[in-house]
Amino acid sequence: MSEAASVHPSAVVEAGAQLAPGCVVGPFCHVGPEVALARGVELKSHVVVTGRTEIGEDTVVFPFAVIGEIPQDLKFKGESTRLVIGKRNRIREHVTMNTGTEGGGGVTIVGDDGLFMAGCHVAHDARIGNRVILVNNSAVAGHCVLEDEVIVGGLSGVHQWVRIGRGAIIGAVTMVTNDVIPHGLVQGPRGKLDGLNLVGLKRRGVPRADITALRAAYQMLSQGEGAFQDRARRLGEETQSDHVREIVAFIMGDSDRSFLTPG
C-alpha cells in the first residue's frame, strides 16, 4: 500500500491489496487481497471491492456498491477470474459488478468515463465500452457487449449475449433480447427498434450529411428487398458514409443473437 493512500481506521484492507498514491478508502470499506486500485481511486464508504479486481485512475465508488464478487452463474465453480474497470468512472450506490467465468473468457471489462447509476448491475464476462451510461436499476446480463457511448434507460434489462452498437440508446423499462445496431433507438416493454438516436448524434456533433446518410440507411434496412443481412450487404456496397459502414460491419459481425430490425 502506498504511503500516500488514505485509509479510514474503520476500513479493512487485506494484505496483498495494491493501493496507488492518492487512493482514498472511506469508512467501513472492505478491500480484498487481490484488488488493485490505481491513482486517485476513491471508495466513499461501506464499499466492498473483492476478487481479482482492477479499478482505473480517478474512479469514484459510492456507498454500498459491491465490486468484483463472484458471478451469479451456477456454472461458476470457483475458478480464478477477473474484473477490470477503466479510468474516471462514477459507480453509484448499490451497483454490483461481477468477475468473469472460465467459459466466457475469464474477465469482465468496463471502459473509461462511464456513469453507473444507483442499483445497476454488470454481469460476468460483459464488455462495456467507454462513456457508457447505465441508468438506475438497469441490468446487463452475462456475455453482453455494449460499445462506446451506449445509454441504457432505467429499469431496463439486456439479455445475455446481446450486443449493443456504439451510440445506441435503450429507453426506460425495456427488455432487450436481440442485438441493437449502432446509433439505434430501442423502446417499449419488449424492446423494438424504433428509429435512430438522433439526439445523441447531434449532441456528439455528427455532421448533417452523415445523419442524412444514416436516416437513408435506416429506411433501406427497413424497407429494402431480401433478408436483413442482404440489405445490409447491399448498403455497404453503396454507401460513402463511415457511420453507415459502421452499422454494416456490426450487422455482418459475429453474433450469438438475432437482430432487432426496423419496424
C-alpha positions as CSV (number, residue, x, y, z in Angstrom):
1,M,0.0,0.0,0.0
2,S,1.4,3.4,-0.9
3,E,2.1,5.7,2.0
4,A,0.2,8.4,0.1
5,A,-3.0,6.4,0.2
6,S,-5.6,7.4,2.8
7,V,-7.4,4.6,4.6
8,H,-10.1,5.3,7.3
9,P,-9.4,3.5,10.6
10,S,-12.7,1.6,10.3
11,A,-11.9,0.2,6.8
12,V,-10.4,-3.3,6.2
13,V,-7.7,-3.5,3.6
14,E,-6.4,-7.1,3.4
15,A,-2.7,-7.9,3.0
16,G,-1.8,-8.1,-0.7
17,A,-4.1,-5.3,-1.9
18,Q,-2.4,-2.7,-4.0
19,L,-3.3,1.0,-3.3
20,A,-1.6,3.6,-5.5
21,P,-0.9,7.2,-4.4
22,G,-3.9,9.3,-3.9
23,C,-6.3,6.5,-3.2
24,V,-9.0,7.2,-0.6
25,V,-10.7,4.3,1.3
26,G,-13.5,5.6,3.3
27,P,-15.3,4.4,6.5
28,F,-16.3,0.7,6.7
29,C,-15.0,-0.3,3.3
30,H,-13.5,-3.8,2.6
31,V,-10.8,-4.2,0.1
32,G,-9.8,-7.8,-0.7
33,P,-6.2,-9.2,-1.1
34,E,-6.2,-9.4,-4.9
35,V,-7.5,-5.9,-5.5
36,A,-5.5,-3.2,-7.3
37,L,-6.7,0.4,-7.0
38,A,-5.0,2.9,-9.3
39,R,-4.0,6.5,-8.5
40,G,-6.9,8.7,-7.3
41,V,-9.5,6.0,-6.8
42,E,-12.0,6.9,-4.1
43,L,-14.2,4.4,-2.2
44,K,-16.7,6.6,-0.4
45,S,-17.9,4.4,2.5
46,H,-19.3,0.9,3.0
47,V,-17.9,-0.3,-0.4
48,V,-16.8,-3.9,-0.9
49,V,-14.1,-4.5,-3.6
50,T,-13.1,-8.1,-3.8
51,G,-11.8,-10.8,-6.2
52,R,-9.1,-10.1,-8.8
53,T,-10.3,-6.6,-9.5
54,E,-8.5,-3.7,-11.0
55,I,-10.0,-0.2,-10.8
56,G,-8.5,2.6,-13.0
57,E,-7.4,6.1,-12.1
58,D,-9.8,8.6,-10.6
59,T,-12.8,6.3,-10.5
60,V,-15.2,7.0,-7.6
61,V,-17.3,4.3,-6.0
62,F,-20.2,5.3,-3.9
63,P,-21.6,3.7,-0.7
64,F,-22.8,0.1,-0.6
65,A,-21.5,-0.8,-4.1
66,V,-20.2,-4.4,-4.3
67,I,-17.4,-4.7,-7.0
68,G,-15.7,-7.9,-8.0
69,E,-17.8,-10.6,-6.3
70,I,-18.2,-14.0,-8.0
71,P,-20.6,-14.4,-10.9
72,Q,-24.3,-15.1,-10.4
73,D,-23.9,-18.2,-12.6
74,L,-24.5,-21.8,-11.5
75,K,-21.7,-22.9,-13.9
76,F,-19.2,-21.0,-11.9
77,K,-17.0,-23.4,-9.9
78,G,-14.6,-21.0,-8.2
79,E,-12.1,-20.6,-11.0
80,S,-9.8,-17.6,-10.8
81,T,-11.3,-14.8,-13.0
82,R,-11.1,-11.0,-13.2
83,L,-12.9,-7.7,-13.3
84,V,-11.1,-4.8,-15.0
85,I,-12.6,-1.3,-14.6
86,G,-11.2,1.7,-16.5
87,K,-10.5,5.3,-15.6
88,R,-12.7,8.1,-14.4
89,N,-15.9,6.0,-13.9
90,R,-18.6,7.0,-11.5
91,I,-20.1,3.9,-9.8
92,R,-23.0,4.9,-7.7
93,E,-24.8,3.4,-4.7
94,H,-25.7,-0.3,-4.6
95,V,-24.1,-1.0,-8.0
96,T,-22.9,-4.6,-8.5
97,M,-20.2,-5.7,-11.0
98,N,-19.1,-9.4,-11.2
99,T,-15.9,-11.1,-12.3
100,G,-15.9,-13.3,-15.4
101,T,-16.3,-17.1,-15.8
102,E,-13.9,-19.6,-17.4
103,G,-16.4,-20.3,-20.2
104,G,-16.8,-16.6,-21.0
105,G,-13.2,-15.7,-21.3
106,G,-12.4,-15.2,-17.6
107,V,-12.8,-11.4,-17.5
108,T,-15.4,-8.7,-17.2
109,I,-14.3,-5.4,-18.8
110,V,-15.6,-1.9,-18.1
111,G,-14.1,1.0,-20.1
112,D,-13.4,4.6,-19.2
113,D,-15.6,7.6,-18.3
114,G,-18.8,5.6,-17.6
115,L,-21.7,6.5,-15.3
116,F,-23.3,3.6,-13.5
117,M,-26.3,4.9,-11.6
118,A,-27.7,3.5,-8.4
119,G,-28.7,-0.1,-8.3
120,C,-27.5,-1.1,-11.8
121,H,-25.7,-4.5,-12.5
122,V,-22.9,-5.6,-14.8
123,A,-22.8,-9.4,-15.0
124,H,-20.0,-11.8,-15.7
125,D,-18.0,-11.6,-18.9
126,A,-19.7,-8.4,-20.1
127,R,-17.7,-6.0,-22.2
128,I,-18.7,-2.4,-21.5
129,G,-17.2,0.4,-23.7
130,N,-16.2,4.0,-22.9
131,R,-18.6,6.7,-21.9
132,V,-21.5,4.3,-21.3
133,I,-24.4,5.2,-19.0
134,L,-26.4,2.6,-17.2
135,V,-29.4,4.4,-15.6
136,N,-30.8,3.4,-12.2
137,N,-31.7,-0.3,-11.7
138,S,-30.8,-1.4,-15.2
139,A,-29.1,-4.8,-15.6
140,V,-26.7,-6.1,-18.2
141,A,-26.6,-9.9,-18.3
142,G,-23.6,-12.2,-18.9
143,H,-21.5,-12.1,-22.1
144,C,-23.1,-8.8,-23.3
145,V,-21.2,-6.3,-25.4
146,L,-22.0,-2.6,-25.0
147,E,-20.0,-0.4,-27.4
148,D,-18.9,3.2,-26.7
149,E,-21.5,5.8,-25.8
150,V,-24.4,3.5,-25.2
151,I,-27.2,4.6,-22.8
152,V,-29.4,2.0,-21.1
153,G,-32.5,3.5,-19.5
154,G,-33.7,3.0,-16.0
155,L,-35.3,-0.4,-15.0
156,S,-34.2,-1.9,-18.4
157,G,-32.7,-5.3,-18.9
158,V,-30.2,-6.6,-21.5
159,H,-30.4,-10.3,-22.3
160,Q,-27.3,-12.4,-22.1
161,W,-25.1,-12.5,-25.3
162,V,-26.7,-9.3,-26.7
163,R,-24.6,-6.8,-28.5
164,I,-25.5,-3.1,-28.5
165,G,-23.7,-0.9,-31.1
166,R,-22.0,2.4,-30.5
167,G,-24.2,5.3,-29.7
168,A,-27.4,3.4,-29.3
169,I,-30.0,4.3,-26.7
170,I,-32.3,2.0,-24.8
171,G,-35.5,3.6,-23.4
172,A,-36.6,3.1,-19.8
173,V,-38.4,-0.1,-18.7
174,T,-37.3,-2.0,-21.8
175,M,-36.2,-5.6,-22.3
176,V,-33.6,-6.0,-25.0
177,T,-33.4,-9.6,-26.3
178,N,-31.6,-9.1,-29.6
179,D,-28.7,-7.1,-31.0
180,V,-29.1,-3.4,-31.5
181,I,-27.4,-1.6,-34.4
182,P,-25.1,1.3,-33.8
183,H,-27.0,4.6,-33.2
184,G,-30.3,2.7,-32.8
185,L,-33.2,3.8,-30.6
186,V,-34.9,1.0,-28.8
187,Q,-38.0,1.3,-26.6
188,G,-41.1,-0.5,-25.5
189,P,-41.6,-3.3,-22.9
190,R,-40.4,-5.9,-25.3
191,G,-37.8,-3.7,-27.0
192,K,-38.4,-2.7,-30.6
193,L,-36.0,-0.8,-32.8
194,D,-37.9,2.4,-33.3
195,G,-35.5,4.7,-35.2
196,L,-32.1,6.3,-34.7
197,N,-30.7,8.1,-31.7
198,L,-30.8,11.4,-33.5
199,V,-30.5,13.5,-30.3
200,G,-27.3,11.6,-29.4
201,L,-25.9,12.0,-32.9
202,K,-26.5,15.8,-32.8
203,R,-25.0,16.1,-29.3
204,R,-21.8,14.4,-30.5
205,G,-21.5,16.8,-33.4
206,V,-22.0,14.3,-36.2
207,P,-22.2,16.2,-39.4
208,R,-25.6,16.7,-41.0
209,A,-24.6,14.8,-44.1
210,D,-23.8,11.7,-42.1
211,I,-27.1,12.0,-40.2
212,T,-28.9,12.2,-43.5
213,A,-27.0,9.1,-44.7
214,L,-27.9,7.3,-41.6
215,R,-31.5,8.1,-42.0
216,A,-31.5,6.8,-45.6
217,A,-29.7,3.7,-44.5
218,Y,-32.3,3.0,-41.8
219,Q,-35.0,3.3,-44.4
220,M,-33.2,0.8,-46.7
221,L,-32.8,-1.6,-43.8
222,S,-36.4,-1.2,-43.0
223,Q,-38.0,-1.4,-46.5
224,G,-35.4,-2.9,-48.8
225,E,-35.8,-6.3,-50.5
226,G,-34.3,-9.5,-49.2
227,A,-33.2,-10.7,-45.8
228,F,-31.9,-8.2,-43.2
229,Q,-28.2,-9.2,-43.8
230,D,-28.7,-9.0,-47.6
231,R,-30.0,-5.4,-47.3
232,A,-27.0,-4.5,-45.0
233,R,-24.6,-6.1,-47.5
234,R,-26.0,-4.0,-50.4
235,L,-25.9,-0.9,-48.2
236,G,-22.2,-1.4,-47.6
237,E,-21.6,-1.6,-51.3
238,E,-23.4,1.6,-52.0
239,T,-22.6,4.0,-49.1
240,Q,-19.8,6.5,-48.8
241,S,-20.5,7.3,-45.1
242,D,-18.2,5.8,-42.4
243,H,-21.1,5.9,-39.9
244,V,-23.2,3.8,-42.2
245,R,-20.3,1.4,-42.8
246,E,-20.1,1.0,-39.0
247,I,-23.7,-0.2,-38.9
248,V,-23.0,-2.6,-41.8
249,A,-19.9,-4.0,-40.1
250,F,-21.8,-4.5,-36.9
251,I,-24.6,-6.4,-38.7
252,M,-22.2,-8.6,-40.6
253,G,-20.1,-9.3,-37.5
254,D,-20.3,-12.4,-35.3
255,S,-23.3,-12.7,-33.0
256,D,-24.9,-15.2,-30.8
257,R,-28.3,-13.5,-31.2
258,S,-30.5,-12.2,-34.0
259,F,-31.2,-8.5,-34.5
260,L,-33.8,-6.1,-33.6
261,T,-34.9,-4.9,-37.1
262,P,-36.6,-1.7,-38.2
263,G,-40.4,-1.9,-38.0
